Amino acid sequence: MHILVTGAAGMVGRKLIEHLAHVGKIGGQEIKSALLHDIIEPTGPEFAPFKVETVALDFSAPDTPARLVADRPDVIFHLAAIVSGEAELDFEKGYAVNLDGTRNLFEAIRTIGKETGDYCPRMVFTSSIAAYGTPLPDEIDDEFLQAPLTSYGTQKVIGELLLTDFTRKGIFVGVGIRLPTICVRPGKPNKAASGFFSNIIREPLAGEEAILPVSEDVSHWHASPRSAVGFLVHAAEIDSEAVGPRRTLNMPGVAATVAQQIEALRKVAGENVVKRIRREPDPMIERIVGNWARGFAPKRAIALGFTAEKTFEEIIRAHIEDELGGRFVA
């Protein structure tokens, strides 16, 4: 089996390839090789039981997708994207990568299939809960309308529709996963509007100050990086017939207000850690996050075997275990 990971230099991409290097298989099939792509050259795992090639290419360049699928990957994890805040600020860049790049990738697969008649890979597409816009219920079920109010959400919903149509036409076997906000993200803050959800946990645990740009009553849907990797792998292995004609699923997670996040941090790490959070309102972030979903009832995904944490304390403890070696700055 040959796999392709676009956006492999990102946090979720790195953790995905590390996991696959550890297990060496997808759905019981041995991985023979992997191509890792990003705008900067990804770092391959220290050890993998299969061949790993890395490449730095601009995903918005029209010829990039065809180059990435030239070796006919059997499984494609499409993670490459311009994140929410940046896609809102840079309209052209967001559409060039998130929409045009995605369609060019799908078309490159279709071209190979037309030429050879025997190419139909598994496509795992990462969408987002930004697919939904206000007015929102407290809990979104699987029947709720996708009506985004950000450029990023719009681009992702169009990608979902393309995924469904290309799957219907037999061009690939697509499964889309609407990821919760992944928290706690390791590393440095990025340009995602949702970044503060991680920042207010990660930085205080590292002994550093964190900025909170929204009010504490903001509620959101979260899952850990550990769960995100599990979602991706399960989407690559799941029985396509069981998914049915609606190819994109809301992933399970934890609904928590910012106040509940902070209280969970207090329970896990203590008051001194919580004191490192500084309030500094940001109207743009407040506006974007105010249009986002607060909670889900992801019955389809749960019935299909997708799993995540049950409490925000579990999410914090997963971060301490996976990223901090079990220790933090008290």
Kinemage of the C-alpha trace (Angstrom):
@kinemage 1
@onewidth
@group {chain A} dominant
@subgroup {mainchain}
@vectorlist {calphas} color= white
{ca met a 1} P 0.000 0.000 0.000
{ca his a 2} L 1.184 3.504 -0.912
{ca ile a 3} L -0.226 6.482 1.032
{ca leu a 4} L -0.217 10.253 0.490
{ca val a 5} L -0.568 12.841 3.249
{ca thr a 6} L -1.093 16.437 2.159
{ca gly a 7} L -0.419 19.062 4.823
{ca ala a 8} L 1.917 16.594 6.529
{ca ala a 9} L 4.012 19.288 8.236
{ca gly a 10} L 1.027 20.358 10.316
{ca met a 11} L 0.479 19.071 13.809
{ca val a 12} L -2.196 16.513 12.935
{ca gly a 13} L -0.266 15.361 9.860
{ca arg a 14} L 2.899 14.786 11.884
{ca lys a 15} L 1.052 12.818 14.532
{ca leu a 16} L -0.760 10.782 11.893
{ca ile a 17} L 2.435 9.666 10.154
{ca glu a 18} L 4.095 8.916 13.500
{ca his a 19} L 1.156 6.671 14.363
{ca leu a 20} L 1.234 4.945 10.981
{ca ala a 21} L 4.990 4.434 11.276
{ca his a 22} L 4.342 2.723 14.600
{ca val a 23} L 1.553 0.400 13.433
{ca gly a 24} L 2.742 -0.052 9.832
{ca lys a 25} L -0.726 -0.919 8.514
{ca ile a 26} L -4.083 0.501 7.477
{ca gly a 27} L -7.066 -1.802 7.623
{ca gly a 28} L -4.830 -4.842 7.925
{ca gln a 29} L -2.835 -3.959 4.794
{ca glu a 30} L 0.870 -3.304 5.137
{ca ile a 31} L 2.074 0.189 4.205
{ca lys a 32} L 4.931 -0.042 1.709
{ca ser a 33} L 5.572 3.662 1.086
{ca ala a 34} L 4.358 7.142 2.006
{ca leu a 35} L 4.626 10.546 0.327
{ca leu a 36} L 4.442 13.459 2.765
{ca his a 37} L 3.613 16.893 1.321
{ca asp a 38} L 3.399 20.451 2.604
{ca ile a 39} L 4.357 24.001 1.657
{ca ile a 40} L 7.506 23.436 3.725
{ca glu a 41} L 9.226 20.072 3.615
{ca pro a 42} L 7.689 17.802 6.242
{ca thr a 43} L 9.801 15.908 8.711
{ca gly a 44} L 9.428 12.169 8.360
{ca pro a 45} L 9.251 9.879 11.391
{ca glu a 46} L 12.526 8.820 12.994
{ca phe a 47} L 11.736 5.242 12.132
{ca ala a 48} L 9.186 3.715 9.778
{ca pro a 49} L 8.895 0.138 8.474
{ca phe a 50} L 8.146 1.591 5.031
{ca lys a 51} L 9.761 4.007 2.575
{ca val a 52} L 9.062 7.688 3.328
{ca glu a 53} L 9.475 10.490 0.775
{ca thr a 54} L 8.940 14.154 1.640
{ca val a 55} L 8.237 17.026 -0.742
{ca ala a 56} L 7.692 20.791 -0.395
{ca leu a 57} L 5.198 22.112 -2.963
{ca asp a 58} L 2.655 24.929 -3.120
{ca phe a 59} L -0.675 23.121 -3.050
{ca ser a 60} L -2.359 26.016 -4.869
{ca ala a 61} L -0.079 25.564 -7.912
{ca pro a 62} L -2.201 23.925 -10.660
{ca asp a 63} L 0.302 21.118 -11.335
{ca thr a 64} L 0.978 20.150 -7.706
{ca pro a 65} L -1.937 17.721 -7.158
{ca ala a 66} L -1.100 15.739 -10.293
{ca arg a 67} L 2.505 15.406 -9.134
{ca leu a 68} L 1.344 14.159 -5.731
{ca val a 69} L -0.882 11.399 -7.096
{ca ala a 70} L 1.386 10.358 -9.985
{ca asp a 71} L 2.402 7.201 -8.073
{ca arg a 72} L -1.250 6.281 -7.533
{ca pro a 73} L -1.561 6.311 -3.738
{ca asp a 74} L -4.028 3.788 -2.367
{ca val a 75} L -5.036 5.999 0.576
{ca ile a 76} L -4.945 9.797 0.561
{ca phe a 77} L -5.213 11.837 3.743
{ca his a 78} L -6.051 15.335 2.516
{ca leu a 79} L -5.137 17.671 5.376
{ca ala a 80} L -3.649 20.620 3.445
{ca ala a 81} L -5.574 23.835 4.180
{ca ile a 82} L -5.349 27.506 4.993
{ca val a 83} L -6.703 27.754 8.535
{ca ser a 84} L -9.786 29.679 9.567
{ca gly a 85} L -8.400 33.056 10.647
{ca glu a 86} L -5.946 33.267 7.754
{ca ala a 87} L -8.588 32.202 5.210
{ca glu a 88} L -10.814 35.012 6.482
{ca leu a 89} L -8.053 37.626 6.228
{ca asp a 90} L -6.616 36.441 2.894
{ca phe a 91} L -9.628 35.704 0.684
{ca glu a 92} L -7.654 34.776 -2.437
{ca lys a 93} L -5.210 32.481 -0.653
{ca gly a 94} L -7.970 30.634 1.175
{ca tyr a 95} L -9.860 29.867 -2.016
{ca ala a 96} L -6.688 29.013 -3.959
{ca val a 97} L -5.688 26.313 -1.463
{ca asn a 98} L -8.883 25.154 0.232
{ca leu a 99} L -11.114 25.092 -2.849
{ca asp a 100} L -9.035 25.182 -6.052
{ca gly a 101} L -6.302 22.946 -4.645
{ca thr a 102} L -8.851 20.417 -3.401
{ca arg a 103} L -10.702 20.316 -6.699
{ca asn a 104} L -7.417 19.973 -8.611
{ca leu a 105} L -6.503 17.030 -6.382
{ca phe a 106} L -9.831 15.345 -7.049
{ca glu a 107} L -9.523 16.036 -10.779
{ca ala a 108} L -5.994 14.613 -10.879
{ca ile a 109} L -7.361 11.344 -9.476
{ca arg a 110} L -10.178 11.391 -12.038
{ca thr a 111} L -7.670 11.899 -14.854
{ca ile a 112} L -5.637 8.852 -13.838
{ca gly a 113} L -8.814 6.798 -13.554
{ca lys a 114} L -9.950 7.821 -17.040
{ca glu a 115} L -6.563 6.954 -18.498
{ca thr a 116} L -6.088 3.607 -16.777
{ca gly a 117} L -9.602 2.472 -15.891
{ca asp a 118} L -8.451 0.853 -12.636
{ca tyr a 119} L -7.676 3.613 -10.133
{ca cys a 120} L -10.077 4.329 -7.253
{ca pro a 121} L -8.258 5.258 -4.010
{ca arg a 122} L -9.640 5.893 -0.521
{ca met a 123} L -9.837 9.657 0.110
{ca val a 124} L -10.014 10.938 3.706
{ca phe a 125} L -10.959 14.625 3.634
{ca thr a 126} L -10.695 16.821 6.716
{ca ser a 127} L -13.582 19.238 6.937
{ca ser a 128} L -14.530 21.354 9.930
{ca ile a 129} L -17.362 22.272 12.267
{ca ala a 130} L -16.987 25.728 10.672
{ca ala a 131} L -19.363 24.184 8.109
{ca tyr a 132} L -22.175 25.471 10.339
{ca gly a 133} L -23.265 29.059 10.903
{ca thr a 134} L -25.679 30.947 13.114
{ca pro a 135} L -28.399 30.722 14.217
{ca leu a 136} L -27.255 27.539 15.926
{ca pro a 137} L -28.898 25.233 18.445
{ca asp a 138} L -26.961 24.286 21.571
{ca glu a 139} L -26.533 20.811 20.101
{ca ile a 140} L -26.247 20.080 16.378
{ca asp a 141} L -27.532 16.737 15.139
{ca asp a 142} L -26.634 14.932 11.923
{ca glu a 143} L -29.551 16.496 10.031
{ca phe a 144} L -28.668 20.150 10.677
{ca leu a 145} L -28.057 22.455 7.698
{ca gln a 146} L -24.504 23.311 6.648
{ca ala a 147} L -24.665 27.110 6.192
{ca pro a 148} L -21.232 28.563 7.032
{ca leu a 149} L -20.644 32.259 7.710
{ca thr a 150} L -16.882 32.320 7.117
{ca ser a 151} L -14.809 31.893 3.963
{ca tyr a 152} L -13.040 28.894 5.520
{ca gly a 153} L -16.323 27.185 6.346
{ca thr a 154} L -17.655 27.895 2.860
{ca gln a 155} L -14.550 26.389 1.257
{ca lys a 156} L -14.827 23.270 3.397
{ca val a 157} L -18.518 22.747 2.623
{ca ile a 158} L -17.830 23.001 -1.110
{ca gly a 159} L -15.087 20.402 -0.603
{ca glu a 160} L -17.621 18.140 1.147
{ca leu a 161} L -20.017 18.402 -1.796
{ca leu a 162} L -17.249 17.613 -4.272
{ca leu a 163} L -16.184 14.645 -2.130
{ca thr a 164} L -19.724 13.256 -2.215
{ca asp a 165} L -20.146 13.743 -5.952
{ca phe a 166} L -16.760 12.269 -6.904
{ca thr a 167} L -17.509 9.281 -4.649
{ca arg a 168} L -20.944 8.866 -6.226
{ca lys a 169} L -19.262 8.782 -9.645
{ca gly a 170} L -16.817 6.069 -8.499
{ca ile a 171} L -13.748 8.278 -8.929
{ca phe a 172} L -12.600 7.562 -5.379
{ca val a 173} L -14.051 6.281 -2.116
{ca gly a 174} L -14.352 9.424 -0.046
{ca val a 175} L -14.959 9.863 3.680
{ca gly a 176} L -15.112 13.359 5.125
{ca ile a 177} L -14.676 14.118 8.807
{ca arg a 178} L -15.767 17.404 10.342
{ca leu a 179} L -13.116 17.825 12.975
{ca pro a 180} L -13.858 19.473 16.297
{ca thr a 181} L -11.384 22.123 17.357
{ca ile a 182} L -8.268 20.109 18.123
{ca cys a 183} L -7.110 20.913 21.611
{ca val a 184} L -4.579 20.991 23.127
{ca arg a 185} L -2.402 21.613 20.078
{ca pro a 186} L 1.344 21.321 20.792
{ca gly a 187} L 3.895 23.802 19.457
{ca lys a 188} L 3.475 27.529 18.935
{ca pro a 189} L 0.256 29.503 18.332
{ca asn a 190} L -0.893 29.564 14.686
{ca lys a 191} L -3.256 31.845 12.748
{ca ala a 192} L -6.364 29.770 13.391
{ca ala a 193} L -9.156 31.758 14.998
{ca ser a 194} L -9.638 28.817 17.350
{ca gly a 195} L -5.994 28.844 18.491
{ca phe a 196} L -6.726 30.442 21.849
{ca phe a 197} L -8.623 27.321 22.991
{ca ser a 198} L -5.267 25.535 23.047
{ca asn a 199} L -3.183 28.553 24.037
{ca ile a 200} L -4.968 29.048 27.355
{ca ile a 201} L -4.060 25.477 28.336
{ca arg a 202} L -0.686 24.899 26.645
{ca glu a 203} L 1.147 28.079 27.595
{ca pro a 204} L 0.144 28.107 31.299
{ca leu a 205} L 1.219 24.456 31.636
{ca ala a 206} L 4.594 25.499 30.180
{ca gly a 207} L 4.947 28.357 32.675
{ca glu a 208} L 4.058 31.082 30.164
{ca glu a 209} L 1.328 33.691 29.910
{ca ala a 210} L -1.622 33.085 27.559
{ca ile a 211} L -4.060 35.584 26.039
{ca leu a 212} L -7.798 34.914 26.240
{ca pro a 213} L -9.496 36.997 23.482
{ca val a 214} L -13.136 35.997 24.146
{ca ser a 215} L -15.525 35.857 27.085
{ca glu a 216} L -15.580 32.818 29.345
{ca asp a 217} L -19.152 31.907 28.352
{ca val a 218} L -18.044 31.010 24.809
{ca ser a 219} L -18.803 27.310 24.318
{ca his a 220} L -17.171 25.034 21.765
{ca trp a 221} L -16.620 21.423 20.614
{ca his a 222} L -13.182 19.880 21.256
{ca ala a 223} L -11.158 16.710 20.751
{ca ser a 224} L -7.499 15.935 21.422
{ca pro a 225} L -4.788 15.409 18.765
{ca arg a 226} L -4.789 11.782 19.903
{ca ser a 227} L -8.463 11.514 18.960
{ca ala a 228} L -7.917 13.355 15.658
{ca val a 229} L -5.420 10.703 14.562
{ca gly a 230} L -7.905 8.025 15.556
{ca phe a 231} L -10.606 9.704 13.445
{ca leu a 232} L -8.358 9.775 10.373
{ca val a 233} L -7.250 6.168 10.636
{ca his a 234} L -10.780 4.932 11.281
{ca ala a 235} L -12.051 6.908 8.268
{ca ala a 236} L -9.427 5.165 6.123
{ca glu a 237} L -10.479 1.723 7.370
{ca ile a 238} L -14.245 2.016 7.703
{ca asp a 239} L -16.645 0.064 5.484
{ca ser a 240} L -17.720 2.466 2.736
{ca glu a 241} L -21.168 0.914 2.387
{ca ala a 242} L -21.839 1.587 6.071
{ca val a 243} L -21.154 5.301 5.579
{ca gly a 244} L -23.880 5.598 2.949
{ca pro a 245} L -24.487 8.446 0.481
{ca arg a 246} L -23.805 11.267 2.955
{ca arg a 247} L -20.037 11.018 2.975
{ca thr a 248} L -19.078 13.587 5.641
{ca leu a 249} L -19.568 12.954 9.348
{ca asn a 250} L -19.553 15.100 12.472
{ca met a 251} L -16.878 13.734 14.790
{ca pro a 252} L -17.446 13.090 18.510
{ca gly a 253} L -15.880 15.368 21.080
{ca val a 254} L -16.345 17.341 24.298
{ca ala a 255} L -18.576 20.406 24.618
{ca ala a 256} L -17.030 22.937 27.011
{ca thr a 257} L -17.251 26.646 27.724
{ca val a 258} L -14.039 28.589 28.175
{ca ala a 259} L -14.925 28.790 31.871
{ca gln a 260} L -15.169 24.981 31.979
{ca gln a 261} L -11.832 24.692 30.204
{ca ile a 262} L -10.256 26.918 32.819
{ca glu a 263} L -11.898 24.998 35.663
{ca ala a 264} L -10.602 21.723 34.195
{ca leu a 265} L -7.116 23.259 34.047
{ca arg a 266} L -7.481 24.331 37.684
{ca lys a 267} L -8.444 20.785 38.733
{ca val a 268} L -5.579 19.186 36.818
{ca ala a 269} L -2.792 21.739 37.395
{ca gly a 270} L -3.792 24.161 40.154
{ca glu a 271} L -4.543 27.854 40.663
{ca asn a 272} L -1.017 29.122 39.931
{ca val a 273} L -1.231 27.721 36.409
{ca val a 274} L -4.656 29.290 35.821
{ca lys a 275} L -3.320 32.716 36.902
{ca arg a 276} L -1.141 32.772 33.779
{ca ile a 277} L -4.224 33.444 31.611
{ca arg a 278} L -4.673 37.135 30.741
{ca arg a 279} L -7.945 38.537 29.330
{ca glu a 280} L -7.522 40.698 26.218
{ca pro a 281} L -10.686 40.891 24.027
{ca asp a 282} L -10.287 40.640 20.234
{ca pro a 283} L -13.469 41.674 18.352
{ca met a 284} L -12.545 39.792 15.140
{ca ile a 285} L -11.927 36.521 16.997
{ca glu a 286} L -15.107 37.016 19.023
{ca arg a 287} L -17.102 37.559 15.813
{ca ile a 288} L -15.697 34.472 14.078
{ca val a 289} L -16.066 32.172 17.093
{ca gly a 290} L -19.561 33.495 17.756
{ca asn a 291} L -20.650 31.890 14.482
{ca trp a 292} L -19.325 28.454 15.423
{ca ala a 293} L -21.092 25.391 16.726
{ca arg a 294} L -21.181 24.833 20.486
{ca gly a 295} L -22.018 21.154 20.718
{ca phe a 296} L -22.985 18.091 18.706
{ca ala a 297} L -24.969 14.870 18.846
{ca pro a 298} L -22.806 12.892 16.365
{ca lys a 299} L -24.905 9.721 16.372
{ca arg a 300} L -23.826 8.536 12.907
{ca ala a 301} L -20.111 8.765 13.696
{ca ile a 302} L -20.488 7.060 17.074
{ca ala a 303} L -22.547 4.268 15.500
{ca leu a 304} L -19.753 3.822 12.941
{ca gly a 305} L -17.141 3.417 15.678
{ca phe a 306} L -15.527 6.866 15.953
{ca thr a 307} L -14.517 7.716 19.547
{ca ala a 308} L -13.133 10.687 21.513
{ca glu a 309} L -12.636 11.905 25.075
{ca lys a 310} L -15.607 12.314 27.415
{ca thr a 311} L -14.373 15.280 29.519
{ca phe a 312} L -12.084 18.271 29.033
{ca glu a 313} L -9.933 17.060 31.904
{ca glu a 314} L -9.154 13.971 29.801
{ca ile a 315} L -8.057 16.265 26.961
{ca ile a 316} L -5.676 18.162 29.255
{ca arg a 317} L -4.248 14.963 30.691
{ca ala a 318} L -3.689 13.599 27.176
{ca his a 319} L -1.652 16.728 26.372
{ca ile a 320} L 0.443 16.371 29.519
{ca glu a 321} L 1.104 12.696 28.763
{ca asp a 322} L 1.769 13.036 25.022
{ca glu a 323} L 3.618 16.369 24.888
{ca leu a 324} L 5.028 17.176 28.341
{ca gly a 325} L 6.309 13.799 29.444
{ca gly a 326} L 3.760 13.726 32.259
{ca arg a 327} L 5.060 16.957 33.877
{ca phe a 328} L 4.129 20.653 33.799
{ca val a 329} L 5.249 23.930 35.387
{ca ala a 330} L 3.191 24.318 38.556
